[in-house]
Amino acid sequence: MRSAGSTIDWRRLAACLLAGGLLAGTLAGCARNEAPSPQPEPKRDVIRLDYWTPFSGGDNQFMTEMVEQFNAQQDDITIVQTNTRLDDYYSRLRTAILAGNAPDVAIIHTTSMPQFVQNGYIENLTESAREVGLDWNDFTPHIRKATEYDGSSYGVPLDTHALVMYYNKSHLRAAGVLDETTGRPVIDPGPEGFAAFLERIRSAVASDVAPLAMPSTRIDSVWFWWSLYNQMNGGGTFYSESGMQARFDNAKALEALEYVNHLYATGLIPPDINDSFKLFRDGKAAVIMLGMWGTGAFEHAESLDFGVVPLPVLYDHSAAWGDSHTLAIPTKHGMTEEKRHAALTFSRWMVEHGEQWAQAGHVPSMTKVVESKAFTDQEYRGDYAAVANYVAYWPRHVKQWSAIELLIQEFEKMNYKQQTPKQTLENAVRKVNALASGHGENAE
């Protein structure tokens, strides 16, 4: 049995050893580093953004390449792109928004924005865009204003895409209407001058080559009419100020439509054309009126020697149908500030790399991009970049897409000689009136 003294000695020894060990450890630690070792930052979760687009053909290829490049250049955000045909894109997008399953960012045409803004389907981006360094003054004013409502911005404009004139240099050369110095077409002023230009082409090319190719169906002739109607001083009116009545039943609208009909009726636009794009690409059309998106595709047609210029001014001033793609944030529950910031970071990257999107043919929305060497060095784009300053957008109306569909139906009847231009306008005005007042079969 141990004595009391022995027990005290062991306790003292243990205490001394413990104190010594702690002191030695402390001194050793101080010798290595006076401050605690830094801990590694916790790995941030990647922000996944669902991105919806309505592109087809070459457009989709260029957009996909840009998304892949964005994803490869940073680690914090991943864009998952879903592409849908334009035919049912907006109905799917509205349904997703109402069901609470909206994407985090989506392409919206400026023509469709009125309905999305009025119904609260997309967010006001005025202030939140500035938080990621977007300056609204950096955009081409005409394009930017198309996205503004009551002084607020509801979409980050990506581009403008307007109607331009493509021409086959070989066919124009054969007709003697190509300036060999500039490579541009030679067209006398006015509507008569343009018709004479097409007549000279028809007399010089083979019978299976269209002087001007334009489909008898779909929207192309509507775009052309809207362009010419807006070229006239005092033209371009579509609705009354209230938006409840159609106001394109006037002499100028009829004059523009009669000119379009004249080109069809005289065969300068041959009948029953279904695919003008393919005809031109295959060398079977001398001239076509098409949106800028054709440029990127035509560049890859090896045997096609073509040029492109703004739509000729047939009346009083420059104007051409056009629209813009915008990057918008659909309204949804649970949209966090982190995701919103990520969506706008992606949007900023897209517009600042607009020269890549221009490869599809579009004119970028940012002034500095349009002025950059990366854009100006691209062939053809500089020939029509100025169109962005005078694009004739469709009027802001929540039912404009439905109104356009009604125009297409009536124009097709005219193109197939089932009714006169006057009857076409009268029927279209009556149907758009019913639509705008909420009584038409297509009223929403």
Disulfide bonds with the S-S distance in Angstrom:
none
